[in-house]
Amino acid sequence: PWVWAGVSCNSNFTIEFIASHLDKELSWLKISGSSAITMDMITNNPQFPWNYRSISLNPNLSADFVTAHLTEDWDWEYVLMYGLFTMDVIDCAS
């Protein structure tokens, strides 16, 4: 009876819960942007279908994580709005 897209919004889930329910219609869009998801969880579970455009909105996002995954499909507008990168880094990369 569960609506798995709704379950995906629950901030009480764990990586173990996600791993044990991969056969369900989880919303990776919602999971990836959740504050319950840390960058370590993503790094340690590369086999999951993370949505990097949603990770762009994750409050746990760090410049180190973005830099380590530059080729992913980021939403650069949101990544840059967080102020993770100083202007000298942006100028150097242009």
C-alpha positions in Angstrom: 0.0 0.0 0.0 3.0 2.3 0.2 3.5 5.2 -2.2 7.3 4.8 -2.7 7.8 8.3 -4.1 6.3 9.5 -0.8 8.5 7.2 1.3 11.5 8.6 -0.7 10.7 12.0 0.9 10.9 10.7 4.5 13.9 12.1 6.3 14.1 9.1 8.6 15.4 6.6 6.0 18.8 5.1 6.1 21.1 3.8 3.4 20.4 0.3 4.7 16.6 0.9 4.2 17.2 2.1 0.7 19.5 -0.8 -0.1 16.9 -3.3 1.1 14.1 -1.7 -1.0 15.8 -1.2 -4.4 13.1 -3.3 -5.9 10.6 -0.6 -5.1 9.8 2.5 -7.2 11.9 4.8 -5.1 12.3 8.4 -6.3 16.0 9.0 -6.7 15.2 12.6 -7.5 13.8 13.0 -4.0 16.3 10.8 -2.2 19.3 12.4 -3.8 18.3 15.9 -2.7 17.4 14.8 0.9 19.2 16.2 3.9 19.2 12.6 5.2 21.7 11.8 2.5 25.4 12.7 3.1 28.1 12.9 0.5 29.8 9.9 2.2 26.6 7.8 1.6 26.8 8.7 -2.1 30.5 8.1 -2.3 30.2 4.7 -0.6 27.3 3.6 -2.7 28.1 4.4 -6.3 26.0 1.5 -7.5 22.8 3.4 -6.7 21.2 5.6 -9.4 21.9 8.9 -7.8 20.5 12.0 -9.4 23.2 14.6 -9.5 20.9 17.4 -10.5 19.0 16.8 -7.2 22.3 16.4 -5.3 22.9 20.0 -6.5 20.1 20.9 -4.0 21.3 18.7 -1.1 22.2 20.8 1.9 25.1 18.5 2.6 26.8 19.2 -0.7 30.5 20.2 -0.5 33.0 21.8 -2.9 35.2 18.7 -2.5 32.4 16.4 -3.5 31.5 18.5 -6.6 35.2 18.7 -7.6 35.6 14.9 -7.3 32.5 14.5 -9.6 32.9 17.3 -12.1 31.7 15.2 -15.0 28.3 14.4 -13.5 25.1 16.1 -14.6 25.0 18.9 -12.0 22.6 21.7 -11.9 25.4 24.3 -12.0 23.1 27.2 -11.2 22.2 25.7 -7.8 25.7 24.5 -7.1 27.1 27.9 -7.6 24.3 29.7 -5.6 25.4 27.8 -2.5 28.6 29.7 -2.4 30.7 26.6 -2.3 33.3 28.1 -4.6 35.1 31.3 -4.2 35.3 33.7 -7.1 39.0 33.0 -7.6 38.2 29.3 -8.2 35.5 30.2 -10.7 37.7 32.7 -12.5 40.6 30.1 -12.7 38.3 27.5 -14.2 36.8 29.7 -16.9 
